[in-house]
Amino acid sequence: MKKLSFLFIFTSIFTFAQSNTEVFLFDLSKSGKLSNQRNISKNPGYDSQPSFYAKDKLLFTATRNGQTDIVLYDISTNKKIDFLSNTPKGGEYSPQRIPKSKNVSAVRLDNDGLQRFYSYDYTTKESKEVIPELKVAYPMWYNKNTVVSSVIVGNDLDLIISDIKSGENYTVQKKAGRSFHHIPNSKLISYISKANRQWEIRSLNVKTKKTQKIVNTSGDYEDICWLPDGTLLQAKGDKILKFNPKTDTDWSLFHSFKNSSIHKISRIRVSKDGTKIAIVAQEDPVFFVEQQLKAYNNRDIEAFVKAFAEDVKVYNFPNTLNYEGRENMRKGYADFFARTKDLHCKIVKRIVKGNIVIDEELVTANGRTFDAVAIYEIENGTITKVTFL
């Protein structure tokens, strides 16, 4: 979408919003193919930390009314079932099911700075503190009576094993990461050690406290999980890498999201049966702007308007509303596309900051070539606002 403009853009006059993270769910085949991508959070703000509650249900943290709450998502219906928490003066993180129970646990960060580990009754949603005293950051249930977690101690995270019944806490090592997982077909768990310059994925025997190196991480990335066959997966940028300790000597590519809407992958989880994979990532705003650009140059009105939100707002700089709504956009551009056979837009310069894309463009239409500048704001996979200079 282009408009005549010979003004230059100065990025210092804008305040940019931070990029959102979203929770994506895929079907996962036995051969490792990802399919049926869907954004299951589709929500402005921070959405992250998925964990499988059951084969057909997923927990994650979602932003709601300026705070983070626990969401229970039904995979079979592709709908959010319920918010399992509502903490007006705080928010929940790292939700997961408590073993041998329907109840859920989460780290709660209150507005006054208090950070503790709580359990939440599945039916009543009432909460109670699980591990007093410790400032738990990233927990994992080893069994119903034992929690392995990264705990904030000074400026570091310490790996601590907590016995819920006795209240005893045992420090395994300092400088731990945030990713804990059961290792398939064993009684061990894996964790990230940051004790050395080169981060390591290590195994931990919770009973003996013995640890052993599995493999170095590929770069300073710490979000991992396991496939049921014992293959490690690691998120790295817009890729997922794989490593099988029994057969491999180095990491290799499992899946690439290059040229897709997904980038900057963080959390990653695989269902117990290995048929689903959930990842947390940012939606690349450039991908959606490129979609509308391609449709514009092809004069494809349906593909063009599809890139915009139903209630998209189009402004003349700085804040004069030109029109609102996808259907008004369709009316304005359908005839223009039909009668402008030489229509073409070339990007001269692009600036990306968070969920905002600023394009300086060179547009050709009806034998004329002119400059244009457009500012696109992207939310939840669609362009929600355009401002022309």
Secondary structure, DSSP 8 states (H G I E B T S, - for coil): ----------GGG-------BEEEEEEE-TT--EEEEEES---SSBEEEEEEEETTEEEEEEEETTEEEEEEEETTTTEEEEE----TTEEEEEEEE-TTSS-EEEEEEETTS-EEEEEE-TTT--EEESSSS--EEEEEEEETTEEEEEEEETTEEEEEEEETTT--EEEEEESB-S--EE-TTSSEEEEEE-SSSS-EEEEEETTT--EEEEEE-SSS---EEE-TTS-EEEEETTEEEEE-TTT-SS-EEEEE-TTSSEES---EEE-TTSSEEEEEEEE-HHHHHHHHHHHHHTT-HHHHHHTEEEEEEEEETTTEEEEESHHHHHHHHHHHHHH-TT-EEEEEEEEEETTEEEEEEEEEETTEEEEEEEEEEEETTEEEEEEE-
